[in-house]
Amino acid sequence: MSTVAPTPESTLPPPATPTPGAFPVKPIAAATVGHAVEWFDWTIYGLFATYFATQIFPKENEDLALLLTFATFGAAFFFRPLGGWMMGRVADLTGRRGAMLVCVALMAGGSFVIGALPTYDQIGIWSPLVLVLARIAQGIAAGGELSNTSAYLSEVAPAGRRGRYVSFMYIGTGVALLLATTLGFWLTRTLGPAKMAEFGWRIPFILGGIFALVGLFMRKDLKESAHFEEHKAKAVDKVKNPLMTTLRLYPKSVLHVVGTTMLFAVAYYTLIGSINSSVVKKFAKTNPDVGQNVFMALTISIVIFIALQYPLGALSDKIGRKPMMLIFTVFYAVAMVPLSSLIKPDLLSLTILYVLGMSAFAFASCILPAIMAELFPTEVRSTGIGAWYNITVAIFGGGAPYLITWLNQNQMGDRFFWVVSAVAAVATLIILTMPETRGKKLD
């Protein structure tokens, strides 16, 4: 009696089907942990940039070195749309699982390379060149990560509980940020500025690479969603040019992804990266404790941010996505300029600034992945989110650290917060036109 060799598909885990009342622990844990370690690796660059800028770039001009470091940070953002398109298309054609594995592997490799990178004094121009290449790899990984994890968690969640399920993405992100800021606080307190610049900045990157390998291991047995398996043939047979398809058939969805993402990106990279580098740079010579104060204030605010994710995600399943997003955008439109007066070296001022900013940010982070997944059908979901979310993040998020650094160096730092308020006002107008997607059955 002959036997038939198993096909590659038959060796994969069976699909994950959303079951009312059942909580899919393993899929959510694997997706969340992978997302968390990716964002740990992505975030530590902004947090520790001020310490390694003169190690990778010429140290004769510290201001120029920091500008070039953030220019590299911004350049990586412009590879995120490419990663979103590439990894999104792979996910829409072959499955979310494979694309999510590639994203974590790229992020791990980039972190290990940066952590072991020789300095400018040791290898000259090759040091910043290798840094750029490592950040390009991480940009491609970050571009594919959010879109694919958003699609996956939205597809395994019951429609009426999608907000609270997807909120675990940014619980994972919050935990990653908490690890990063706690590590930053401990390192700056233990080593001091000189040793941080000498070797301390390498420690987070090496740890980030190790954490990413853990995420890779957890995702290797991830099951595809039953929703994807049901609809995957449409992506192969009917969608030949997915980006043009999203523009032609779903122009409003594209607009609403841009509208929900533009302030999200600016707010995140202003709070995590821009402000802390500006504060450390401005006050380090007169207040040696400023680095510790920044990391402690961030740590306190992130603990509150994590605690808010699930309750706010559950609230969105009851009152809708639009009211939550409008709370976020209106707060930043009205409060960002007054909050900028709290950019001081003392712990109390920084804590108030970060707690208010991160709490308002939580109203958007808990539901943004669900909103974007609900705006696109399955056959272009990962591609649509990956491309348009990352194009918006590249423009608004990638430019924020560079812009605030340049303005500070030209004694115009206060103007940046008027820019944030203007972006928030435009985002508010766009979100007002967005349909309510709470409880929507995925197309």
PyMOL commands that set and color helices and strands:
alter all, ss='L'
color gray80, all
select helices_A, chain A and resi 8-11+25-56+62-77+80-94+96-115+120-123+126-156+159-200+202-219+226-237+242-249+251-283+290-319+321-342+347-365+368-375+378-396+399-409+415-432
alter helices_A, ss='H'
color red, helices_A
deselect
rebuild
show_as cartoon
